[in-house]
Amino acid sequence: MPEHDFAACIGLDWGDQQHAVCLSADGLRVTSTLAQRAEDIEAWAADLRTRFGGRPVAICLEQSRGALVFALLKYEFLVLFPVNPKQLASFRDALAPCGPKDDPTDAQLLCLFLEQYRGKLRAWRPGDALTRTLRGLVEDRRNWVDERTALKNSLRQRLKEYFPLALDLASADLDTDWFLHLLQKFPSHAELRRASVRTLARLFPKRSRVPDDEGQDRRIALVRSSLPLVTDAAVITTHRLAVLHLVRALAQLNDTIAEYDREIARHMAQHVDAELFQSFPAAGPGLAPRLVAAFGSDRDCFTSAADVQQLSGVAPVLKRSGKSCSVHRRLARPKFLHQTFHEYADHSRKKSVWAQAYYRMLRARGAGHHCALRSLAFKWQRIMFRCWKTRTPYDEARHLKQLRLRQSPLLAYLPQPTTP
């Protein structure tokens, strides 16, 4: 927005219970505090609305989500400019190299930073409620999946230490319902050995049964012939209790993730861009909602594919000084957004012909696995941005045709048709 559109500029250094505020308007700069209470925030916003007649007010803060940002969402005249904490730290060091830091001072620096460099900052546009809901769901689901992975690793370590027979029975799947039910019923080697053949046959899944020469499940024979690794009562008692706790936590997480999957599918079905992003190869129930959340439905949010590439951290960073020049990966990036495109690139090379050829070409040129995936994600973001901007579903045949018309080097790595 032009400078005259804002009635005032505010630097807001947020805190857990209290925020430092610096307001600059009409050539005056005033510093105050604001408590993190609904009544105080409401009174503060009402005072700003009355004082400036409802005109837009710019606020610069080091937060793009959280209690304060969520509380300010309901005031339409407040325009938020979130900045990376590293930006403020560098600005602070540039003005005060000795390294002082104080909340009121940081609020003043945020206000000054906003006044001087507002043309280089991007106003935060929250987007529609459906997209924000979908974004929150997919991010929370990923956190629950990561927590489940950590619990599975803890369970695996515990079983290795006192009950390795259970790992032989489960193979690699430690969070399946039948295995968790088995551990809940028989959490130690001795208890499992006492189980009858009929009970074991009922607990093991039928589709994964492997019969031996006599027609009996080999896992039952393994249970009957196995010897305990540990007989120390102290180790068995402590590990048994820990395993029971981990089993209950994993079962609860399985239910939680399943519920999130249902909610994501329900909201995805209502989104206007669901069909568009589902047209991309390997964009299934897990990745398509994450792509929708990454782009959103506001076509004015990104002006070019470079905006998406830089925001997600897929675009590299160039460093040049004199005769030296280097290109390296971008470290300052939203982690989940970067993971979305990185993981999609990895899955797409298994479903898309040109993506697999591009990955093979980069690997043949000496690029590492993750470097090749970032480069492939860079290509996909250009294609996705074009499809998203024009509301056109992706067409693999059309893209391959364009590659042949341009005589792309990828053609040498495409699979050749087999002759009968």
C-alpha angles and dihedrals in degrees: 000000000000117000095251092057091073120074092197144358121229130193111203122190103193126215138178097260104004136028130209112229130196115187122193119191135142092005094304127110120202127184122207142146132254124200120224094243127119093232094050094047091048092051092046093050092046090052091051091048092051095042095051099032096245093301117148116278121200118221124190118198141154095245136079095181138015140088096309096046092046090051092051094050093086094061106082095190093061113090113197124212107189116197132191112258087233089062092055092044091054091046090050093049091048092057098035112025092179089074108242118167132187133154097239090046091050090051089053091048091050090051092048091046090052093049095049102037105027090121089064095046126087119227112233112250110191096198128212122329095246093056093046090049091050091047092052092047096051093046093048091047090054090052091052091049091051090049090050090051090053091050091048090053090050091049092049092051092049092050091048090056100051113357111035091155089076090058091053090053096047099042105194101333108090097158100055116122096240093051094048089049089050093052092045091054097038110022096166139047094247093051092049092050090056093056116108124244091247092053093049092048090052093049097049114081113252096222092058098045115126112198122211128218091286094050095253123128108266091221091061089053089048091054092049095049100039125108124217116257094207130031099172107121093210093057094043094049096050096041093045092057092046092050092051090052092048091048092053091047092049092049090051092048091051089056091046094051091046090053091049089051090055093048092047091050091049094051092041091057089057097050118104093221097047095103092045096057093038088062092070117096115265092008096133132153091300104046104028094068090048091053091049090051091048095056101027124192100280105101091192093059093085122034096190142006088257089068091059093042094051096041093051092046094239094116112084126238122241120215117188129170123161108312095344120092129171137172121205138165121278112256100182102075142118102273099214094045091051091048091052095061094035092054092043091054089052092052095041094061088065093054106028121070097208093043090055090047092049091049091049091049093053093046090050089054091056102263118147124243097259093039090055091048092051090050090048090049088052089057093045092051091057091051094044093048091053093048091045094048094049095035090235121145116235119266116196094193091053092051092049089050091055091050090054092047091053092044091234119197086237090077090077090059098045115109111263118235113254119237119225 
